[in-house]
């Protein structure tokens, strides 16, 4: 990025094609647990179809002149549930509930045991993207604080302990994502705005743990903006790169 006054990138997901996913159904709520019924493609062809949709997103970003390319998140039902539900200690068969951003009950995974990353989750996504563009690439991953707010805690003695366990899993994945060829890894932490008091207490600690030992370029994305009070409480503690 040397010599460039301003590099461009994308923040969130690219619109998934109608032939891939039922966008009307997807638009009715943001799934926190797996929602296979959203996909229009049979299971045996789904990965190939998601790869095709990823390539469409990549080429569109290249044609638009975007400097740092993402995969468009075409393989996800939401920005968070693909990673959050791939961890050990998570029960999505008998999910729980939490209060969503709108104040209404939301179906979420239950944390029923130690949260652990037992396998790569998005490493193949990065390797696929690296093979199909010569530009710098970025991958997004849900942040530990946000995942802790999108789960029912039936195991840890408090939410901070749960957030730190998520952070350990995120840290392992981040190191693997850079090893697979990522140039930038972005943590998505929109619930820092929605749960400002909890964020003030332990979100930065969890984020720092998620980024421990990482020397490459990282970013933290906060959706929906910040009120002045929230920004003064939290943002002064964060380093954005």
N, C-alpha and C positions, 0 to 999 in steps of 0.2 A: 504493500500500500504506500510505499515511499514515492514521493513526487506527485501524489494525487491530493488535490485540495479537499475533496470530499468523495468518499466511497459510498456507493449505494448498496442497500441490501433490502430484504423483505423481513417483516416482523412475524407475521402469523402464517396461516395456511393459505394455499392457493385453492380456488374453487374446484371441488372434485366433479368430474363429468357425471351427467345424469345416467349414463349407461353403467357407471360403476356403483353408485350409491343412491339411495332414495333421499334426495335432498329435502323434499317436503317433510318427510318423517324426521330427518336429522334436524331440521329447523325448529321442531316443536320443543326440543329440550337438548341439553348438553349431556351426553351419557357419561356417567362416572364408572359404570360397570360395563363389561362387554355387551355389545348389542349386535349380534350377528345378523339379526333380521334387517338391518339397514342396508346390507350389501346385496346388490342385484346379481352378483356372479356366484356360480356354484363353488363350493369350497376347493375343489381340485384345481380350479382355474383362477382363484382369487389372487394369489401372489403374482401371477403373470399379469393379470389385469391391473393390479396396483402398480407394477413396474411400468406398464404402458402409460398409465395416468401420470406417473412421476416424470417420465420423459417429456410428456406434453407440457408439464409445468416448467421443467428445466429449459426447454427450447423457448418457451414464451418469455421467461426471464432473460435469457440470453439475447433474444431479439429486441427486448426492451432496453438492453444495455445495462442491466443490473450487474454490479461488480462482484458481489459476494452472493453466490447462488445457494438456495436451499433446495430440498427435495419436494417442497410444496406440501409436505405432511399428508400426502395422498393415501397413505396406509392407515391413517388414524380415524377413529370415530370421534375423538375429541383431542384437544391438545395434550391431555394428561392421562387418559385412561389406558392407553396402550402400554406405557411404561409402568404406571402405578399398579396395574393388575397383573403384571408379569413377575412380581416379586414373591418370595416365600413369606409365609405368615399372613397372607391375604386371602379372605374368603369372599368370593363373589357369587357362590351358589346360594347362600342364605344371606343376602346383603343387609346392611343396616340403613340408617337414615341420619341426615344432619340437616341443619337449616341452611338453605342456599342464599345466594346474594340477594334474591328478591324477598327473603323472609319466609319462603315456603319450604316444606319438607322435601328433601331430595334423596333419592336412593343412591347409596354409596357402598364401597367395599367395607367389610369389617376386618379390623386388624385382630387376629386371633392367636398370633404367635410372634416370635422374633422376626422382624423384617430383614430379609437378606436377599441380595442379588445372587442367584445361583446360575445364571446364564446370561450371555449377551442379549440385549433387547433391541437396540438400534444400530448395532455394529454393521450388520448387513446393509442397512439403509445407507450408511455413510460410504461403505465400500462400493455399492452400486452407483451412488452419486459421483464418487471420485472417478470411476471408470468412464462416466458419460459427460463430463465437462472438463475443460482445461482451466476454468476460472476457479477462484478461491471458493471454498464451500463452507457453509455454516449448517449446524444441526441444532435443533431446539430440544430441550428436555424439561419436563416439569420440575419445579424447584421443591425442595424438601418441606418448606413451610406450607406451600399450597397443597401438596399431597396430604399433609397432616390435617388440613382443614376439610379435605374431601374424603374423609374416612371416619368410620365409627370405631373408637378406641375401646376394644374389649380385652386388651392385654397389658399395655404399659401403664405405669402408675400415674403418669400425667402426659399432657400433650407435648411438652418440651422433649421428654424422653423419646416419644414417638417420632417427632420431627428430626431429632438427631439420628435415630435409626434409619429413617428415610435418607438422611444426608450421607450416611455411610454407603448406602446402595448407589446413590447418585454419584458419589465420588469415584467408586469403582467403574461405573459406566462412563463417566467423563474421560478418565484415563484411557479406557478402551476406545472411545470415539476418536480421540486424537491419534492414537496408534493406528487406527483404521484410515486416517487421512484427512480428518476434519481440520480446517484452518481456524474456525471459530466455533465455540459451543455457547449457546444461549440458554440461560435458566429462565423459565417462565414462572413469575411469582405474582399473579394478579390478586391473590387473596391477601397480600400484604396491605392492599388498599381496603379490602372488604373487612378485614379483621385487624384494624390498626393497633388496638391495645395488645393483642397477642403478639403481633409483629414486633412491637416495641420491646416486648419482654425477651423474645428468643429467636426471631426470624433471622437476624443478622448472624447470630451464633451458628444457626443451622446452615446458612449459606456459606459462611466461612469454612465450616467443616466439609461441605460438599465440594469446595474448591481447594481443599488442602493438597499441597504438593503440585498443583497445576501451574505450569509455567507459561502455557500457551495463552492465546487471546480468548477471553471469556466476556460475556455480557449478561446483564440481568434486565429482564423486560418486566415492566410493571404496567398492567392494563388500566384503562379507565381514568388515568390521571390521579392527582393527589390534591387533597385540600391542604391549605397552608399549615394547619395544625399537625396533620399526619406527616407532611414532608419534614417539618422541623423536628419531629420525634424520631423519625426513622432514617430518612435519606442521608442525613449528615454522617451516618455510620457506614454507608456503603461506598464501595469503589466501583465505578462503572468503567469498563474498558471495551 
